[in-house]
Amino acid sequence: MTRLTSEQLARFREDGYLVLRQRVTPARCAALREVVSAQLQESGAATTDAVALVEYEADVGYAGAPASRDAPGGRTVRRLRGAWQRHPLLQQWAAEPALVATLGQLFGQPVVLNLAHHNCVMTKHPDWGTATGWHRDIRYWSFAHADLITVWLALGHEDAGNGGLQVLPGSHRWQVAPEQLDALDFLRPDLPRNEPLMAQGITLSLDEGDVLLFHSSLFHAAGANRSGQRKFSVAFAYRGADNLPLAGSRSAAAGEIALG
C-alpha cells in the first residue's frame, strides 16, 4: 500500500471516504476467504454464542429481518465477531504495516486498533441478508472525538446487486438535528427534510482486494443481497492515539492494540 498523495488526503477529508484499488493480492484474498468460510461453517455448527461469537439476521431487528432466531432465516449469520481473535491471517491484515502507515497519515499520529467495534467479518447472504438504513457508526461508539476510521476489505466483488455499501459523500461534516433521526439514530426516510440528503447517496463498486476507508461520522447504508452468492468483507476500526475511548463505555471494554 503506497503512501497517500496530497490529493487523496484532501479527498478523504472532503468526502469522508476513500477507495484504494487492488491493495490486497488475489492470493491473499483467497486465503482470507478460505479462513472466513471455515469460520462461518464452524459458527453454524456451534451450540452457543460464547463459542460462535456471531450476530444473526434476527438479532439486528431491521426491516425485513426474521422476527426471531427460530423463524425462517433467523439463524442466518450476518457478522462473525472478534475477527482479530479468530485467525492469524486476520490479525496480519489488521496490523499490516503499510495499512497502519496509511492510517497514520490520515490521523497524523500513532494508530490504535479498537477491538470493541467492527473487528468482524461481514457475511451478507442472499435471501436473508437484509438492508441497512442510513446511519453513522459513531452513533454507538464513545470516544473523546468522533474521529475514527473503518477499514473495509472486499474479499469479492461488491455492488448494488449483492448489498454493496452506499455512502453520502461529505456527510461526516453534516450537522443533523435529533428529529431527523429515528430511535436507532438512522436517518428517517419518512421525513421530507431528509429526502434531498438521501438523494445524494451513491453505491460503491468494489472488487476483490479493494480497500475502503471511511470516517466514523459518514452516513452509509447497504441494500439486500440479491445475487444468489454470499458476500464477504473484513472490517476493522482504528483511532488516533490521543482519541481515547470513554471510561466505562462499551468502546473501552474489549481492549485495543497499539500499532504505532
Secondary structure, DSSP 8 states (H G I E B T S, - for coil): -----HHHHHHHHHHSEEEETT-S-HHHHHHHHHHHHHHHHHHHH-SSHHHH-EEEHHHH--TTS-SSTTSTTTT-EEEEE-HHHH-HHHHHHHT-HHHHHHHHHHHTS-EEEESSS--EEEEE-BTT---EEEE-GGGG--BSSS-EEEEEEESS-BSTTBT-EEE-TTGGG----GGGB-TTS-B-TT-GGGHHHHTT-EE--B-TT-EEEEETT--EEE--B-SSS-EEEEEEEEEETT--B-TTSGGGTS-EEE--
